[in-house]
Amino acid sequence: MSGADVRPDRHALIELDALLTEIIALRDEGDGDRFEHDHRYRWVLHRLWIAAGNEALAYTTAIGRPVMAVEPWNNLYRLRNDLAHQRLPDIDDSLVRRITWMSADQLRDQVRQVLGVTG
């Protein structure tokens, strides 16, 4: 075996599941007030969302679909691009906060459903 990933689609989903688990754990260590006032906390969440968007791209590439054509991966990739390419003062942190508190669990459930994993 050449060392190439036999199932890059599954590998990307496993990585995405791990990243979403970290986002959820970090979110649960804080609250909206901490997000608002602790820039390091907020920036770590930014970085984790960027990595999640990278895995969304890796997954859609592995399944042969354009990332912007497949939900919810397109939303993760769009968030990744915003966070990675905007200056910190220009980032819509209210969007990041909403996604972190309202969508992370649902996204992880979707990933686990595709993986065929529960819990």
C-alpha positions as a printed NumPy array, in Angstrom:
array([[  0.   ,   0.   ,   0.   ],
       [  1.341,   3.419,  -0.966],
       [  0.176,   5.241,   2.143],
       [ -2.553,   7.046,   0.21 ],
       [ -5.796,   7.485,   2.098],
       [ -8.118,   4.711,   0.931],
       [-11.255,   6.614,   2.039],
       [-10.455,  10.338,   2.003],
       [-14.177,  11.108,   2.285],
       [-14.456,   9.168,   5.54 ],
       [-11.168,  10.589,   6.819],
       [-12.466,  14.155,   6.261],
       [-15.719,  13.372,   8.076],
       [-13.87 ,  11.838,  11.022],
       [-11.693,  14.949,  11.253],
       [-14.767,  17.179,  10.95 ],
       [-16.51 ,  15.24 ,  13.727],
       [-13.476,  15.745,  15.972],
       [-13.344,  19.468,  15.195],
       [-17.054,  19.941,  15.872],
       [-16.642,  18.034,  19.137],
       [-13.871,  20.473,  20.119],
       [-16.007,  23.467,  19.12 ],
       [-18.888,  22.157,  21.238],
       [-16.603,  21.476,  24.215],
       [-15.038,  24.932,  24.004],
       [-18.455,  26.539,  23.585],
       [-19.68 ,  24.723,  26.686],
       [-16.704,  26.022,  28.678],
       [-17.906,  29.568,  28.099],
       [-20.958,  31.592,  27.259],
       [-21.971,  34.55 ,  25.154],
       [-20.37 ,  36.977,  27.582],
       [-17.036,  35.182,  27.39 ],
       [-17.286,  35.087,  23.601],
       [-17.93 ,  38.829,  23.571],
       [-15.118,  39.822,  25.954],
       [-12.389,  37.156,  25.723],
       [-10.637,  37.638,  22.393],
       [ -8.485,  34.506,  22.772],
       [-11.558,  32.351,  23.35 ],
       [-13.223,  33.896,  20.305],
       [-10.116,  33.513,  18.149],
       [ -9.703,  29.836,  19.045],
       [-13.298,  29.273,  17.965],
       [-12.529,  31.144,  14.725],
       [ -9.575,  28.855,  14.07 ],
       [-11.576,  25.699,  14.76 ],
       [-14.302,  26.853,  12.347],
       [-11.64 ,  27.528,   9.684],
       [-10.348,  23.975,  10.138],
       [-13.927,  22.639,   9.956],
       [-14.42 ,  24.466,   6.661],
       [-11.21 ,  22.931,   5.349],
       [-12.569,  19.46 ,   6.144],
       [-15.874,  20.308,   4.451],
       [-13.882,  21.119,   1.313],
       [-11.826,  17.927,   1.675],
       [-15.003,  15.865,   2.002],
       [-16.773,  17.341,  -1.016],
       [-13.602,  17.042,  -3.087],
       [-13.319,  13.379,  -2.084],
       [-16.909,  12.673,  -3.171],
       [-16.419,  14.566,  -6.426],
       [-18.855,  17.409,  -5.743],
       [-18.22 ,  21.166,  -5.725],
       [-18.23 ,  22.383,  -2.127],
       [-20.598,  25.249,  -2.881],
       [-23.192,  22.848,  -4.332],
       [-23.68 ,  20.667,  -1.245],
       [-25.399,  21.636,   2.026],
       [-24.324,  21.993,   4.82 ],
       [-20.727,  21.812,   3.62 ],
       [-21.136,  24.986,   1.548],
       [-22.074,  26.959,   4.669],
       [-19.05 ,  25.649,   6.561],
       [-16.767,  26.525,   3.671],
       [-18.287,  29.996,   3.301],
       [-17.752,  30.638,   7.034],
       [-14.197,  29.349,   6.687],
       [-13.499,  31.786,   3.861],
       [-14.944,  34.72 ,   5.783],
       [-12.898,  33.926,   8.884],
       [ -9.695,  33.147,   7.003],
       [ -9.718,  36.125,   4.656],
       [-11.243,  38.997,   6.598],
       [ -9.421,  41.251,   8.991],
       [-10.38 ,  40.516,  12.612],
       [-12.266,  43.816,  13.008],
       [-14.319,  42.987,   9.895],
       [-15.475,  39.53 ,  10.995],
       [-19.166,  39.193,  11.758],
       [-18.743,  37.742,  15.24 ],
       [-22.494,  37.68 ,  15.775],
       [-22.662,  35.123,  12.938],
       [-19.844,  33.069,  14.451],
       [-21.558,  33.187,  17.83 ],
       [-24.93 ,  32.1  ,  16.38 ],
       [-23.382,  29.215,  14.449],
       [-21.366,  28.126,  17.473],
       [-24.302,  28.164,  19.875],
       [-27.132,  27.183,  17.531],
       [-25.676,  24.973,  14.79 ],
       [-22.603,  23.079,  16.008],
       [-24.56 ,  20.194,  17.561],
       [-26.781,  19.818,  14.502],
       [-23.77 ,  19.851,  12.171],
       [-22.046,  17.177,  14.237],
       [-25.229,  15.077,  14.157],
       [-25.275,  15.403,  10.353],
       [-21.64 ,  14.34 ,  10.108],
       [-22.281,  11.366,  12.356],
       [-25.324,  10.4  ,  10.323],
       [-23.24 ,  10.322,   7.136],
       [-20.556,   8.347,   8.993],
       [-23.153,   5.948,  10.365],
       [-22.106,   6.721,  13.952],
       [-24.379,   7.421,  16.901],
       [-23.746,   9.22 ,  20.178]])
